[in-house]
Amino acid sequence: MMLIMNKVLLILSLLYIPALYAEVIEFPEEELAQESVLPIFDRVEVVKSRNVPTSERFEFGGGFGLNLTEALYDNKSINIHGTYNFTNLHAINFIYIYPFEGLSNMGNDLANGKGLAANQEFDPSLAPYPESYMMLNYQITAYYGKISLSKKFVMNVSLYGLAGLMNVTFSDSSSVGAVVGMGQKFYFNRNFGLRFDLLGMMYQGPDATSAPNGLDPDLVKSQVSSSSLDETLFFRTFFNFGLVYLL
Amino acid sequence: MKNILLVLILLSFIFPSAKAVETEGLAPSENILLAQRRARNTKNVKRSRVRRTTKSPLSQALSYAKSGQYQIAAQALFKLSLDPRYKKQRMQIKYILGLMLYQMKFNQLSAFQFISVIKNMDPKYLKQSLEKLSLAADALGDDTLLNYAISRVQVEKFPRTMRDMLYYRIGEFQMRAKSYTKANQSFTRVRRSSSLFEKAKYLEALSYAEMNNTKKAIETFIDLYDSQADKSVTNPARVSALVGAARTYYQAKNWEKSIELFRQVPRDTEIWHDTLFESSWAMLRSGQFRSALSNFQTIHSSFYDNFYLPEALLLRSIVYLYICKYDEMEKVLNIFNEIYKPVYKDVRKYLKDVKLSAEIFDDVDAMMTEFKEKGEEMDKSKFRLPFIVGRQISKEGDFQRSRQYIRKVEEELRRLYQMSSDWKNSSLGRYAERILKTRLDKARKKAGRQLRRHLVNIRFELFDLFEQEGFIRYEMLNGKKEMVKKKVAGKDLPKTIDEEQERDFFVQNGYQYWPFEGEYWLDELGNYHYLGTQSCE
């Protein structure tokens, strides 16, 4: 038992070696921060000489996304986006989302008649589905800060909100909608960063479930047109992530 | 006897309120009532006579004044003051006109009426006029008028309620004349209950410091600090007392105590910025180089880009000299030259080109007005004077007082323009406009002269600092030379901080650590800690 204890102590002391070798700089207690108030200047500016200034800079990026509320079609997508920052706060932003083609697992199940009445099938791929989303947004950076991930690694972060108009293209039609969202960027340096955003979309489009023959491939031989389907209001939520490059 | 009585009656008609008006603590209507009562009391016969006749213009004006119709009363009294028929009552009329204008918040105009009475040395209205002049001058913040008034006033005859103000102003006046002992005698007479107590106590302590009586100065500052113990920590009087004590400890060469008090100055006060630099001096003197360099990280952050701080750069270079950081020292000296050489040239050129004092005032005033509106995003290049210099001289106490006075007169002029067109176009309105415009013009010139003096001081100061920079640079080269000599001799020199980027460090539990990466955050100012070590052998 004693032998095990000694070994544990030895391991622990070896683990502590780097700390023992570290240079010790002692600060008098009274020199350390004791106040949480801010100095007064004529104009309040929280940060100066920003590591990642965005004012009058273009920003490009791309990445992957997930449609969190899509049941019938493949919910994965790729996206590209471009932003022009008028100031460190205000920007205009364009996003293009291209959803992967095909059906989701649930869509495939329905197409194979799973969960439906006997001899009944429902193939959503016969209905027009969203082929692309384009949106133009006003973007505002609500917060710029930094995060310390280790004692030597600090990342700048920004939290933003956006709102704008969008266009959804279906197989044979398109419609206009609205989008709101928010996101966060983590910058590796002055030019590169990670972008995560959550977008809520609202648009009108053809309702696949309103097809007269229920999109049964035995009865519907070709793609159904948008005009033969009822219009419905879609609410979709996208989660996108990717890289950004600041020009 | 009958004849004498008749003469007296007649006299009472000629001087309806000839007796001096007792004005202590009374409103103007009460003053006028008193004046009228005195006039009525001379003889009962007079009352019956007045009833029988139409009211004289003066009585009419006084009744307007009594009923609070100050605008009409002022117009009527102004006319009467020019009327040769009322030559004998002129001082009384002017005094009451002054009261009317004072009530209408035309402090400058009222001051002119009171000065006119004082100059005439009419004993009946002298005391009241001096008292009212002091109040008007105090409201205007006009030192010239105040000095004029207090040089003639007898304190014991001044209303008790206003004596604190008078003692304070007299003290200020004596302090400016460098009569510190006399000034302190005046300041100590300001009662603790007075609103001027804090200011008086502060100046009292300052006078002791000026007399190099640091012990008494510190005691007085601490007394002031203790008297504000129940106030908020950012209370200006409390903070001023703290800073005053810290500065006096520095004067007494008690660096440690000075640093200790400087550290107690709350960060969310205007004066904290100054204390940062001043405490750096104390740190240097006490050999706390690392602490001084920690302060410089804040002082030389981008938050202070538009501050005039040439001495701070030289001080930083001196600290680097002490710890043999010659490369850093050279960088700092180069920055000093890059910033302040063009500033020096611009100031010199400006002083050469701009001859009119009022023009200097207009330039600085416009600069500061734009800065207030747009902040640091303003276009600084359109001004001939470097912004950091303009900002620095605009903070000077004498200029601040002049600017405040100008603002008050401008306000009065605005108030005049807002009056009814009848009033504005009346003889009094035109007179008022002329007076106010002349005062503004003179005040602008005076403020401009003050600015010019500060600019000249800055020019001399920079010239002197360039000379010092030369000496410091010489020391730096000397140090570098010694270092090279040691290198050639094969001696190991300590590594500089730049060479030792990969140092390990350990952050104690309970403390947060953020490495500095070139970005300055408002909440980090004052919290920087220099981690370097000295490079001397």
Interface residues (C-beta under 8 A of the other chain):
Chain A: P18 A19 Y21 A22 E23 V24 I25 F27 E30 E31 L32 A33 E35 S36 V37 L38 P39 I40 F41 D42 R43 V44 E45 V46 V47 K48 S49 R50 N51 K146 S148 K151 K152 V154 N156
Chain B: E260 R263 P266 R267 D268 T269 E270 W272 H273 S291 S294 S301 S302 F303 D305 F371 K372 G375 E376 R503 D504 F505 F506 V507 Y511 Q512 Y513 W514 P515 E517 G518 E519 Y520 W521 L522 D523 L525 G526 N527 H529 L531
